[in-house]
Amino acid sequence: MEAVHLVRAGALIKITVDIARDLRFAQVDPIQIGQVLHNILLNARQATPEGGIIEVLAENVELPNRPAASPLIRISIRDYGCGIPDDVLPRIFDPYFTTKPGGSGLGLATAYSIVARHDGNIFVKSQPGTGTLFTVELPATLESPKPEAPIIVDVKAGSERILAMDDERALRKLLNTVLSDLGYEVETAQDGAEAIALYEAAMACGKRFDVVVLDLTVSNGMGGVEAATKLKAIDPSSKLVGSSGYADTPVMSDFERHGFDAVIRKPWTRAQMSEVLRKVLA
């Protein structure tokens, strides 16, 4: 549901969600699986730019070739957008393969890798002009987790100026929508070079940015690490937040050494982004 809410923000599309009342539990990394669903939902949203319906279904399944003690949960995401051409379909999970201008081609490759590490499977069916169906199957567990205390989410608003850099246009739009809703004044950039140019221009007219959010991995341009080095040289007091969907990136575990004041993992929630920004601004 966090992935659905994040992709739904600022979009024209309608997302319907049908979760089985008796849906089994699964032993997964919730942040990584959240990233899988976020990446698939973003593709569905991009396939329906003029608006439409995306259907999300979560259900229990029993496969004939699997033992009864090894049930699965299946999460299906269907859109009725432009579909995927037949010559492109076999390559959509290949790293760095993309048909989107400015795209990195890492979203679905990352999703495939994460699902495989969870001993699951990811499938896709598509027909040009009709739509696409992504299916994620994960091993379910017969155990039930212990009840957890309810989590009270405190979303912190602000009014400062934020510069957000990401090479995915859909994510730039999402950042703009979420941060604007939180009260911030937002500008976006598609790579490090553009972010630096915007930062210098803002300084020159006396309207400097209070925080810069930098995507660490940029396929065709300057990434966040190089941009951070240059921004610190321009303005040693600049506040920088690194963002990445790759938890094993060295910068994420040792961000201060690379000039960052904080980092946030994709896919982030509105509450997580607000908390990181307030912490850095404090």
Buried (B, 14 or more C-beta within 10 A) or exposed (E): EBBBEBBBBBBEBEBEEEEEEEBBEBEBEEBBBBBBBBBBBBBBBBBBEEEBBBBBBBBEEEEEEEEEEEBBBBBBBBBBBBBBEEEBBEEBBEEEBBEEEBBBBBBBBBBBBBBEEBEBBBEBEBEEEEBBBBBBBBBBBEEEEEEEEEEEEEBBEBEBBBBBBBBBBBBBBBBBBBBEBBEBBBBBBBBBBBBBEBBBEBBEEEEBBBBBBBBBBBBEBBBBBBBBEBBBEEBEEBBBBBBBBBEEBEBBEEBEEBBBBBBBBBBBBBBBBBBBBBEBBE
